[in-house]
Amino acid sequence: MNHNLRHQSSIAQPLPSAAPCLDIAMKRTNGNANKISVADRPFHDWYRFVLSFPPHLVRDYLGNFELETGKCVFDPFAGTGTTIVEAKLLGFVGLGTEINPMAQFAGSVKSTWSANGRDLLLEAERIASLAETQIKRSRKLRELSEEQSSLLLTNSICPIPLHKSLVLRDVIMASGQHGFVDYAKLALAKTLVFSASNLHFGPEVGVRGRKIDTDVVASWLENMRLIARDLASVEGNRHLNSNIYLSDARTLIGCLQPQSIDAVFTSPPYPNEKDYTRTTRLESVLLGFVSSKEHLRQLKQGLLRSNTRNIYKDDTDDKWVSSNEKIQRIAGEIEQIRLGRGSASGFEKQYHKVVKQYFGGMARHLSELRPYLRPGAHLGYVVGDQASFYQVMIRTGEILAEIAESLGYEVLRIDLFRTRLATATKQQMREEVVILRWNGNI
Ligand SMILES: C[S@@+](CC[C@H](N)C(=O)[O-])C[C@H]1O[C@@H](n2cnc3c(N)ncnc32)[C@H](O)[C@@H]1O
């Protein structure tokens, strides 16, 4: 790979204007680069998670890719659907895959604009009043089963807000109105995380303080009002096709038509110690997307390998990168440090495997994607440098670009999105956008 493709400039130093680059993210300050603006709240803000990237990033890049209206944008790691929603708002067809059922549900609902806002609100008001009555009449607090509770972070939610949420959930599920339940469940997911629970995101999910009681129904109704308002405002793009498949980005068969994708914009997991299923655990359990430990294990097994909690003995994605020197060197260095320290920790033994399985999985995804791309398609992958394993630096964007090049993609450049200071090493960690083009040669 031509390393000049990578912009070395820091956020404080604008890129040289001669570069044919997307100076897009750089035009914003580091602090606000990842924030959602008030103007971007419609649809996007129905439910987002800490892993979401901001809509402006998608918009800027799709603009730069110079796509014509009606073209097809794909997000293989769709999360809560930022790319798909933004694509639809801009007049593109939006398709995605996502393996976490809660996120896939959220993205799908956020990009389904078929309901009538006024009818939705009327039903929401009826449901709220029913739920309030049932809550007032309750003699006993509703609880989760022991197994469900064991899946939650300890003290995620106090008994009274939990009780109210469970009553509201069941009243919602009993609504007979077509098309209402999914919006209502999504509004409840948002209420659970941001109003009812004790969860705190910073950026890891944790528990802070205790909300002994909260007005769960009022907060849910407020979220429903926002959804109804956004639906009422939809004009021309209501019927544009969009779909997020509950599927693995490494095995795309059955999801897409050959040579149908005009652009990709996505952010896969990064190789670090984040357990991606923790972020959505509370709402996943309460809404029935994860019902048991076994279910959770299956979900983790479907994820791209990116942390020590989802490495399994039968994993084989590493064979995709067995000849990549950089990856083998980094993995070797990490394992040498562990051996040097004499660590027998089960987690630390997995560190070097995460690196190989992660990049192997990304190689498998990029390989699988090729038949579905239209020749000339542009792709943007947002990824971050990591140093989670004994502080060995992993330049994720640079390595991903190298893998893509080995699979026949053209690497156009690597843009800096933002930087963050790693407190342990005092090094600037780059979050970058790897820009590729598929020219149609497998
Ligand atoms: C960084 S998040 C994407 C966030 C998204 N851009 C948004 O704005 O909400 C990465 C996503 O990849 C998903 N993921 C992990 N492994 C996957 C796989 N094998 N196939 C599809 N999605 C996967 C995770 O569940 C997570 O939602």
The ligand as an ORCA input file, in Angstrom:
! r2SCAN-3c Opt
* xyz 0 1
  C     -19.584      0.396     15.561
  S     -21.125     -0.428     15.520
  C     -21.956      0.315     14.161
  C     -22.743      1.516     14.571
  C     -23.543      2.146     13.444
  N     -22.668      2.813     12.485
  C     -24.543      3.153     13.994
  O     -24.442      4.332     13.657
  O     -25.398      2.754     14.816
  C     -20.675     -1.995     14.881
  C     -21.854     -2.927     14.715
  O     -21.408     -4.111     14.064
  C     -22.239     -5.160     14.521
  N     -21.615     -6.443     14.162
  C     -20.626     -7.102     14.801
  N     -20.328     -8.239     14.154
  C     -21.134     -8.302     13.071
  C     -21.273     -9.223     12.024
  N     -20.527    -10.336     11.946
  N     -22.187     -8.966     11.049
  C     -22.953     -7.856     11.109
  N     -22.874     -6.950     12.099
  C     -21.969     -7.158     13.068
  C     -22.363     -4.894     16.016
  O     -23.466     -5.572     16.569
  C     -22.508     -3.373     16.031
  O     -23.848     -2.998     16.042
*
